[in-house]
């Protein structure tokens, strides 16, 4: 079974944009974030509307930063964590662009990049925008409890990132290139704790990473960074243990977007998560480092926990998935 595809024409990421909430904008990558909010309502009446506006802003600014106009974009691929991905759909209605809504929970950003790169590499599209978003307050009441309850967060929990990120993939231009992508498969290790996302997603991340190494006959030393999306501190430790058991040591290369985005503080528990986590970090800090050739080759592997409030209430365990893309400067 082949799960890794190589892009012969190496589609280029020619423009990016990131929007982040107050908490994220004061974190360790704050200088790289383009649009920093001082209010997570973003001038809207609901958190869901605020999230959709963040996504719209990121998409619009990424097109501008790519030196393109709306008429130059052939497709918009985006997703979020809300029911029926309404943040994405309502953002997309403001553009006269073909739209593909995608969902793989917090792994949605690399899913979008994989699809977008394949469309451009195959010559079907010239310019494709890939974007995702999440919002702490909308995700909390979507997956856990009403905010008004003020429930105590357990130490294994993560903090959903309030933010959005967008990339413009083109058949030509200046910027980092997407070399290949490895499609993840759904892995379920029986984790039932809806607060322990890192443990639920780590097995899927390990499966994708190990498959990637084997299919292209590579090893961790060939990459400057191996970046996971939102495993957080606990999930990252589990991932390193799982791949070490199979003969691969990623201790030197591995970083997690959920650990990068916030300053070290007990309030964040295990770190960040959410569909906006990897897209904010990539479309700010990581893209800047690749663009300046400080990093030559990285694996970006967003991870997703494929649960819903209904499945959790019915006692189902939490399947996980991860998709990986290799980006070169």
C-alpha positions as CSV (number, residue, x, y, z in Angstrom):
1,X,0.0,0.0,0.0
2,X,1.5,3.3,-1.1
3,X,0.7,6.4,1.0
4,X,3.5,8.8,0.0
5,X,3.2,10.9,-3.2
6,X,6.1,12.9,-4.7
7,X,5.3,16.1,-6.5
8,X,7.4,16.2,-9.6
9,X,6.9,20.0,-10.2
10,X,7.4,20.9,-6.5
11,X,4.5,23.4,-6.0
12,X,5.6,26.6,-4.3
13,X,4.1,28.3,-1.3
14,X,4.3,31.9,-2.5
15,X,2.4,33.7,0.2
16,X,1.1,33.2,3.7
17,X,-0.8,35.0,6.5
18,X,-1.6,34.3,10.1
19,X,-4.1,35.8,12.6
20,X,-3.9,35.1,16.3
21,X,-5.8,35.9,19.4
22,X,-4.4,37.8,22.4
23,X,-3.1,34.8,24.2
24,X,-1.3,33.4,21.1
25,X,0.0,36.9,20.1
26,X,1.8,37.2,23.4
27,X,3.5,33.8,23.1
28,X,6.9,32.8,21.9
29,X,6.3,33.3,18.2
30,X,4.5,36.7,18.5
31,X,6.9,38.6,16.3
32,X,6.2,36.4,13.3
33,X,2.4,36.6,13.5
34,X,1.0,39.1,10.9
35,X,-2.4,40.1,12.5
36,X,-2.4,40.2,16.3
37,X,-5.8,40.6,18.0
38,X,-6.3,42.3,21.3
39,X,-9.9,41.0,21.6
40,X,-10.8,37.4,20.8
41,X,-14.3,38.5,19.7
42,X,-12.7,40.4,16.8
43,X,-15.5,42.9,16.9
44,X,-18.2,40.2,16.3
45,X,-21.2,39.2,18.4
46,X,-20.3,35.5,18.8
47,X,-17.1,33.4,19.0
48,X,-18.1,31.5,15.8
49,X,-18.4,34.7,13.8
50,X,-15.1,35.9,15.2
51,X,-13.4,32.6,14.1
52,X,-14.9,33.0,10.6
53,X,-13.7,36.6,10.3
54,X,-10.2,35.5,11.4
55,X,-10.2,32.9,8.6
56,X,-11.4,35.4,6.1
57,X,-8.7,37.8,7.1
58,X,-5.9,35.2,6.8
59,X,-7.1,34.1,3.4
60,X,-7.4,37.6,2.0
61,X,-4.0,38.7,3.3
62,X,-2.3,35.5,2.1
63,X,-3.5,36.3,-1.5
64,X,-2.3,39.9,-1.2
65,X,1.1,38.7,0.3
66,X,1.5,36.3,-2.7
67,X,1.1,39.2,-5.1
68,X,-2.1,37.8,-6.5
69,X,-5.7,38.9,-6.8
70,X,-8.8,37.0,-6.0
71,X,-9.4,36.3,-9.8
72,X,-6.0,34.6,-9.9
73,X,-7.0,31.9,-7.3
74,X,-8.5,28.8,-8.8
75,X,-9.6,27.0,-5.6
76,X,-9.9,27.6,-1.8
77,X,-9.4,24.5,0.4
78,X,-10.2,25.1,4.1
79,X,-11.6,23.6,7.3
80,X,-12.2,24.2,11.0
81,X,-13.6,22.4,14.0
82,X,-17.2,23.6,14.1
83,X,-20.2,21.6,13.0
84,X,-20.5,21.6,9.2
85,X,-17.2,23.6,9.2
86,X,-19.2,26.8,9.3
87,X,-16.2,29.0,10.0
88,X,-14.8,28.0,6.6
89,X,-18.0,28.0,4.7
90,X,-19.1,31.4,5.9
91,X,-15.6,32.8,5.2
92,X,-15.7,31.2,1.7
93,X,-19.0,32.9,0.8
94,X,-17.1,36.3,0.7
95,X,-14.8,35.1,-2.1
96,X,-15.7,34.4,-5.8
97,X,-13.5,31.3,-5.7
98,X,-14.2,27.5,-6.1
99,X,-14.4,26.0,-2.6
100,X,-13.5,22.6,-1.1
101,X,-14.4,22.2,2.6
102,X,-12.2,19.6,4.3
103,X,-12.2,18.1,7.8
104,X,-9.7,16.0,9.6
105,X,-10.0,17.7,13.0
106,X,-6.6,19.3,13.9
107,X,-4.9,17.5,11.0
108,X,-6.9,19.5,8.5
109,X,-4.2,22.0,7.5
110,X,-1.8,19.3,6.2
111,X,-4.7,17.5,4.6
112,X,-5.5,20.8,2.7
113,X,-1.8,21.3,1.8
114,X,-1.7,17.7,0.4
115,X,-4.8,18.1,-1.7
116,X,-3.8,21.6,-2.9
117,X,-0.2,20.5,-3.8
118,X,-1.6,17.5,-5.8
119,X,-4.0,19.8,-7.7
120,X,-1.2,22.2,-8.6
121,X,1.4,19.6,-9.3
122,X,-1.0,17.8,-11.6
123,X,-1.6,20.9,-13.7
124,X,-5.2,21.1,-12.8
125,X,-4.9,24.4,-10.9
126,X,-2.4,27.3,-11.0
127,X,-3.0,28.9,-7.6
128,X,-4.7,27.2,-4.6
129,X,-5.3,28.7,-1.1
130,X,-5.2,26.3,1.9
131,X,-6.4,27.6,5.2
132,X,-7.7,26.5,8.6
133,X,-8.9,28.0,11.9
134,X,-9.9,27.3,15.4
135,X,-11.1,29.3,18.5
136,X,-10.7,28.4,22.1
137,X,-14.2,29.5,23.1
138,X,-16.0,28.0,20.1
139,X,-14.2,24.7,20.4
140,X,-14.8,24.4,24.2
141,X,-18.5,24.5,23.8
142,X,-18.4,22.4,20.7
143,X,-16.5,19.5,22.3
144,X,-16.6,19.8,26.0
145,X,-18.8,22.1,28.2
146,X,-20.5,25.5,28.1
147,X,-18.0,28.2,29.0
148,X,-20.3,29.5,31.7
149,X,-19.9,26.3,33.7
150,X,-16.3,27.2,34.4
151,X,-15.2,23.6,34.6
152,X,-11.8,22.8,36.0
153,X,-9.3,21.7,33.4
154,X,-7.3,18.5,34.1
155,X,-3.5,18.5,33.8
156,X,-3.5,16.4,30.7
157,X,-5.6,18.9,28.7
158,X,-4.5,21.3,26.0
159,X,-5.6,24.8,25.2
160,X,-7.3,25.2,21.8
161,X,-5.5,27.9,19.7
162,X,-7.5,31.0,18.8
163,X,-6.1,31.7,15.3
164,X,-6.1,31.1,11.6
165,X,-3.5,30.6,9.0
166,X,-3.5,30.5,5.2
167,X,-1.0,29.5,2.4
168,X,-1.1,30.2,-1.3
169,X,0.3,27.3,-3.3
170,X,1.4,28.1,-6.9
171,X,2.8,26.2,-9.9
172,X,5.7,28.8,-10.0
173,X,7.2,31.6,-7.9
174,X,9.6,32.3,-5.1
175,X,9.2,30.5,-1.8
176,X,9.5,27.1,0.0
177,X,8.4,24.1,-2.1
178,X,6.3,21.1,-1.2
179,X,8.2,18.1,-2.2
180,X,6.1,15.2,-1.1
181,X,3.2,14.2,1.2
182,X,2.3,11.1,3.2
183,X,-1.4,10.4,3.8
184,X,-2.3,9.2,7.3
185,X,-4.6,6.4,8.2
186,X,-7.0,6.3,11.1
187,X,-5.4,4.7,14.2
188,X,-7.3,4.0,17.4
189,X,-5.4,2.9,20.6
190,X,-8.5,3.0,22.7
191,X,-8.0,6.3,24.5
192,X,-11.4,7.5,25.8
193,X,-10.3,10.7,27.8
194,X,-11.6,13.6,25.7
195,X,-9.2,15.9,27.5
196,X,-6.1,13.8,26.6
197,X,-5.8,14.7,22.9
198,X,-2.1,14.2,22.8
199,X,-2.4,10.5,23.8
200,X,-5.2,9.9,21.3
201,X,-3.2,11.4,18.4
202,X,0.3,10.2,19.1
203,X,-0.2,6.7,17.6
204,X,-1.5,8.2,14.3
205,X,1.5,10.5,14.2
206,X,3.9,7.6,14.8
207,X,2.2,5.5,12.1
208,X,2.5,8.2,9.5
209,X,6.0,9.2,10.3
210,X,7.3,5.6,10.3
211,X,5.5,4.9,7.0
212,X,7.1,8.1,5.6
213,X,10.6,7.0,6.6
214,X,10.1,3.5,5.2
215,X,8.5,4.4,1.9
216,X,11.1,7.0,0.9
217,X,14.0,5.3,2.6
218,X,14.9,8.3,4.8
219,X,15.7,8.9,8.4
220,X,15.3,11.8,10.9
221,X,18.8,13.2,10.3
222,X,17.8,14.3,6.8
223,X,15.5,16.9,8.2
224,X,16.2,20.1,10.1
225,X,12.8,19.8,12.0
226,X,10.1,17.2,12.3
227,X,7.1,19.3,13.3
228,X,3.9,17.8,14.7
229,X,0.8,19.9,14.8
230,X,-0.7,19.7,18.3
231,X,0.4,16.7,20.3
232,X,1.4,19.0,23.2
233,X,4.0,18.0,25.8
234,X,2.5,14.6,26.8
235,X,1.7,13.5,23.2
236,X,5.1,14.5,22.0
237,X,6.8,12.3,24.6
238,X,4.6,9.4,23.5
239,X,5.4,9.9,19.9
240,X,9.1,9.9,20.5
241,X,8.8,6.7,22.5
242,X,6.7,5.0,19.8
243,X,9.1,5.7,17.0
244,X,12.2,5.0,19.1
245,X,10.8,1.5,19.7
246,X,10.9,1.1,15.9
247,X,14.5,2.2,15.6
248,X,14.2,5.9,14.9
249,X,15.4,8.6,17.3
250,X,13.7,12.0,16.6
251,X,14.7,13.7,19.9
252,X,17.0,16.3,18.2
253,X,14.6,17.2,15.3
254,X,11.2,17.0,16.9
255,X,9.2,20.1,17.9
256,X,5.5,20.5,18.4
257,X,3.4,23.5,17.3
258,X,1.4,23.2,20.5
259,X,4.5,23.6,22.5
260,X,5.9,26.5,20.4
261,X,2.9,28.8,20.2
262,X,2.6,29.6,23.9
263,X,5.1,30.9,26.4
264,X,6.0,28.3,29.1
265,X,3.2,28.6,31.6
266,X,1.2,26.2,33.7
267,X,-2.0,27.8,32.4
268,X,-1.5,26.1,29.1
269,X,-1.1,22.6,30.7
270,X,0.1,20.4,27.8
271,X,0.3,23.2,25.2
272,X,-1.8,24.2,22.2
273,X,-4.2,22.3,19.9
274,X,-6.8,23.0,17.4
275,X,-7.0,23.2,13.6
276,X,-5.5,26.7,13.8
277,X,-2.5,25.6,15.8
278,X,-0.3,24.2,13.0
279,X,-1.5,26.7,10.5
280,X,-0.7,29.7,12.7
281,X,2.8,28.4,13.5
282,X,3.6,27.3,10.0
283,X,2.3,30.5,8.3
284,X,4.3,32.7,10.6
285,X,7.4,31.3,12.3
286,X,8.1,28.2,10.2
287,X,7.5,29.9,6.9
288,X,9.8,32.8,7.8
289,X,12.6,30.4,8.8
290,X,12.2,28.4,5.5
291,X,12.0,31.6,3.4
292,X,15.2,32.9,5.0
293,X,16.8,29.4,4.5
294,X,17.5,29.0,8.2
295,X,15.7,25.7,7.8
296,X,16.3,23.8,4.6
297,X,14.0,20.8,4.9
298,X,11.2,20.1,7.4
299,X,8.4,17.6,7.9
300,X,5.1,19.3,8.9
301,X,2.7,16.7,10.3
302,X,-0.6,18.0,11.7
303,X,-2.4,15.6,14.0
304,X,-6.1,15.2,14.5
305,X,-8.4,13.5,17.1
306,X,-11.5,12.3,15.1
307,X,-14.1,12.5,17.9
308,X,-17.4,14.4,18.2
309,X,-19.4,15.3,21.3
310,X,-21.9,12.6,20.3
311,X,-19.3,9.8,19.9
312,X,-17.7,10.8,23.3
313,X,-21.1,10.7,25.0
314,X,-21.8,7.3,23.5
315,X,-18.6,5.9,25.1
316,X,-16.6,5.6,21.9
317,X,-12.8,5.7,21.9
318,X,-10.9,8.5,20.1
319,X,-9.4,7.6,16.7
320,X,-6.4,9.7,15.6
321,X,-4.8,10.7,12.2
322,X,-1.8,12.6,10.9
323,X,-0.8,13.8,7.4
324,X,2.7,14.8,6.7
325,X,4.1,17.2,4.1
326,X,7.8,17.8,3.4
327,X,8.7,21.4,2.7
328,X,12.1,22.6,1.4
329,X,13.5,26.1,1.3
